[in-house]
Amino acid sequence: MSLRKSPLYEVHEERGAEFTDFGGWDMPVEFDSIQVEHDSVREEVGIFDVSHMSQIEVTGQDSTELMERLVCGNVGAMDVGDAKYTAILNEDGHIIDDMIVNRQPDAEGDPHFVFVPNAGNDELMYERWVGHRDEWGLDAAVENRTDDFAMFAIQGPDAEDLVDSVTDEPVADLGFFGAQYADIAGVETWVSRTGYTGEDGFEVMIPWDEAETVWEEFECQPCGLGCRDTLRLEAGLLLSGNDFHVEENPRTPFEAGISFAVDLDTEFVGRDALTKQDEEGLDEKLVGFKLTERGIPRHGYEIANLDDEVIGEVSSGTMSPTFDEPIGMGYVPVEYADPGTEVQVVIRGRNKMARIETLPFLGENE
């Protein structure tokens, strides 16, 4: 099966990008180097093509109810111009996917939502929404718009000035998780103050055929998925498929450290399971750690206690470009989760000492 391609594939190819398969998409992994691109975002500004992210549109008089019952956040409290991070759960309370929900201007008088699941999940989420809509007898239209809109992320300390300089309306006043329409090079663009790097920044949705026109307005370092991963890990942000997987690594929002994305006062699929876990407490939870010996932790490596007993597994790991230290995240029993606790990471058959750290890594160490 051929890989899906961004509308900017040829633009990236001409720029010299290296590509990788990510969620069924052939996307740039780096343009210059992970270090150069990572530093650009931490110190100035960089731009990512994230057109591989899914986009599902939900409208109609029952659209709010449908959204509320299928995600664990309080979507009904959203105003037009709000964006919200939340998650989609199964009946056991395990995360199927995490996402951003956007409340856009009403469509023909009815609420209008566009939510953004992870790469390759558009058909899965479209079918889930349509199936539950029909099962519950709700009046809502659901459309898969992934191939209709491109997405870019402009991230870094200088992102506000750069984005504000190319829009016809000021976006600098947008608060975190605020959003609005603005024209860029004459193209109507949805601009949200969101991101996946731990830095200030914006994500924009553009009609697919206008992607190159808008991309060329941003004169800054192009960045690939390689530094996107190092940036998000330093910020303690989850990666679908690594830090949770509904079959291979089933985790609830409480275990994964995103309890802020849950509202137990609303009715949603998985609520009963989360309510029970909230009452009984956790057995395991996601933690951050740093190696205190040489080595690089990778997804799937074992975590052991000081008696060499395996207690968990690394979900994400890398050599941090910002701190020049090996960092990672993984799940351990709660009795090992306190910052400062010493554990070991098994790397190629050798145990390497590590220390549990407070997430995110950013901020505490700068």
N, C-alpha and C positions, 0 to 999 in steps of 0.2 A: 504493500500500500504506500503510495507516494506521500511525502510529507507536505503539510500545508505551508504556505509561504506568506509572509507579510507583504503588504503592497510596496514596501521599501526594499524588498530583497535585492533587486539589481542595484539600488543606490548603495546599500551596504557592501555588496560584492565589489563595486567599483572603488569603494573606500578602503578595501583590503581586509574586510572582516573575516574572521574565522567563524565557522558555523557549527552548530550542534543540534541534535534532535532533542527537543524539549516538549513533552506532552503532545507529540505528533506534529510539531512545528519545526521547521528548519530556521533557527534563530541565531543571531550573532552571539558568540560566547565572549569574544573580545575583538577590539579594533587595534589598539596599540599594545597595551599590556594590562593585566588585572591591577597591578600596582599603580600605574599611571592613571587609570580610570577611577580606581578607588580613591586615590588622593584628590583627584579633581572634584569628586562629590563631597568629600570631607572638608576640603579647603575652599572651593570655589563653586562650580556648578557643572553638572553633566546631564546629558539627555539619553534616555533609554527608549528604544522601540519595544513596547509591551503589547503589540497587536495580537500576540498569541493568547492574551487573557480573554476569557469568554464574556459575552454580554447577552443577557436575557432581559427582554422588556415585558413588563406586566402592567396592563391597564384594565379599566372597567370598574363598575360600581363595587364589585367585591374584591378588587385587587388588594386592598389593605388587609382584609381578613385572610386571603390566601397567603400573602407574604408573612403575616404574623404567625400563622399556624405552621409554617415551614421553616422559620428561622427562630433562633433562641433569643433574639434581641427585641426590644419594644419598637417595632416598625411603626405602629400606630401613633407614636408620639413625634414622628418626624414631620417637620415642616418642609415646604418647598424650599430647595436650596440647602438641604441637609444631606450629608453623607454619613454612613454608619458602618462600623466594622462589626460583623457578627458571624454566626456559623450555622450550618445545616447539619442536623443530627438525625440518627436513626432512632428506633424505638428504645434502644438500649442506652441512649444518651451519648453515643459515640459520634465523633465528628466525621461527617462524610466530606465536608469541604468548608473552608472559611472564605469570606468574601467581603466586599464593600457593596452596600446598598445605596443608591442615589435616589432621592425624591426630586423628580424633575417637575416643571410646570404642568399643571393638570392637562389631560388630554380630553377634549370635548366635555369638560366639566367633571371628569372622573380622575381619581389619583393616578399618577404615572410614576412607575418605578423602573429603574434599570439597575440590575445587580450584576456583579462581576465575579463569577467563580474563577477557579484556576484553569490553566491551560488544558485543553483536551476534555474538559468536563461540560462543554456546552450542550451536547446532545443528551447526556445523562440528566442534567438539571432541567432541560426543557421537558423531557419525558416525565420527570418527577413532578414538575409543576402542573403539567397538563393532566397527568394521571390523578393527582389529588384533587385538582379542580373538578374533574368529572365525577370522581368518587363522592365529593362533598356537595356537588350540585351548585357550584359558585359561578357567578357571572363575571368572568375575567378573560381577557385576551392575553395569550402568552406567545411571544415571538422570539426566535433565536436570531439575534442581530450581530453575531460574531463576525460574519463576513460582510457586514454593512459598514462597520466603523473600525478605524484604526485607533490605537491608543499609544500615547507617549507619556513618559514620566520625566519631569525636569526637576532635579534634586540638588540640594546643596545650599550653603549659606547665601549665595548670590542668586538663588532661584527666583526670589520675589522680584528683584529688580529686573531680571531678564524677562520673566513672563509679563510683568507689568509694562515693559517697554514695547511689547509686540501686540498687545490687546487694545481694542478700541475703547474699552471701558476699564477703569481701574480694578485690579483684582488684589491689590496689596491689602485691602481692608478685609478680605475674606479671613474668617477665623479658621482654626484647625478643624477639619471636616466640614467646612463650608463650601458651597459650590454655586456656580452661576453660568449662564451663557455669556460668551464674549466673542467678538469677531477677531480672527487672526488672518491677516492677508485677505480679508474679505470672505473668510470661511467661518460659518457659525460653528462654534466650538464649545463643548461642555468642559468647564474648568473647575476642578475640585482641589482643595488644599489637603491632599493626601499623599501617601508615599510608602515606600518599603525599604527605606535606607537608614532611618534614625536621624535624618536631617530634615530641615524645612524643605518644602517642595510642593509641586503641583502635578496632577495627572490630568491629561486632556483627552477627550474623545472627539474624533474628527471623521467626517464621511470618508469612506475607504478611498474613493477616487481623488480626494483632495489631500491625501496624506503627504505627498512629496512637497506640495505647496507650503504646507504648514511646517513641516520638518525643516525646510531651508530657512525659515525665519529665525530659528534658534542657533545662534553662532556660539557653540560651546563644544566641549569634548563629548563625542559619541561614546556610549558605554554599552558593554555587553552583559550577558547573564553571569559571567564569571565574577565580576566585581559586585553585581547585584546580590550574589550569594554571600560574599564576604561582608558586605555592608549590612545586610539584614541579620546575619548571625551576630555581628557585634552589637546590634540593636536588640538582640533577643527575640526576633520575630520568627514565627513558625513558617516552615516550608512544608506544604502539602506533599504527602508521599514519604517524607523523611521523619518529621516530628509528629506526624499522625498519619495513619492509614486505616481506613475503616475495617479492613480484613487483616492486614499483616501487623499492624500496630494500633489496635483500637484504643482510643483515648477520649475521655470526656473533656469539655472545656475547663472543668476544675482541675483535672490532672495536668492539662496542657498549659495552665497558667493564664487562661483568658476568661476568668470568671466575670471580668468587667463587661464582657460581651453577652452576658446572660441576664435575662429578667424573668425570675421565677413567678412573677405576678401575672405573666401572660400565659396563654394556653398554646403549646406548640408540641410537635412530635418530639418525644424524648424527655419531656418535662418531668414525668413521674420518676424516671430513672435518676434524673439530676436532683430532684427533691430528696429522694432517698439517700443519695450520696452526700448531699449537703448536710443531712441530719446525722449520718453515720460517720462522716469524715473520710479522709483519703488514706489509702494504703501506699500509693506511690505518687510522685509528682515530678514534673519537669524541673531540672536544675541546670545552672550554668557551672562550668568548671574551667580551670586553667591547668595545663600540665606544668609541673615544676621541674621536669626533666625534658631532655630533648626528645622530639617525636611529634607526629601530627595525628590527632585523633580523627577517625573517619566513621561515617555512618555504618552501624552494625558491629563496631568493636565492643567487646565486653567491658563492663565496669565491675571492679571487685573491691571488697573491703580490705582492710589491712591484714586480715587472716587469709587472704587469697580466695575468699568465697565470692563467686559471681553474684552480684546484687542487681545488675541492670545492664543497660546497653546504650551506647552512644547513638543519638538520633541525628545530630549534625556536628561537624567539626571542621576546623581549618587552621591555617596559620594566619593570625590576624595581621593584616597590613598596617593597621593603625598602631597597635601595641607591640608588634613584632614578637608575639607570644602565641603559643598554640592554645586555642580555646575550643570549647564545644558545649553541647547541651545533650542531656540524656535523662532517662527516667530512673529514679532510685526509690527505695522505701523511704517514707517520710522521716524515719529516725536518722537517715544519712543526709538529709536535705539542708541542714543549717549551714550558712556561710562559715567557712573556715574548716569544715570537716575534711579530713584527708581520706582520699580514696585512691584507687589505682585504675589505670586504663590499660587493657591488654593490647599491645601493638606488636603484631607479627610474633606472637608467642612470648613477648617480654612484658613484664609489668612495669608501667611507668607511673610515678607518683603524680597525683593531681590534687587540687584543692577546690572545694565547692565555693562558688562565687555568687554574689547577688546579681540577678539580671535586671536590666540590661548591663552589658559590659561597659557600654558608653556612659559617660557622665561621671561614674564613680572613680574612674582612673585618669581622667583628664585634668 
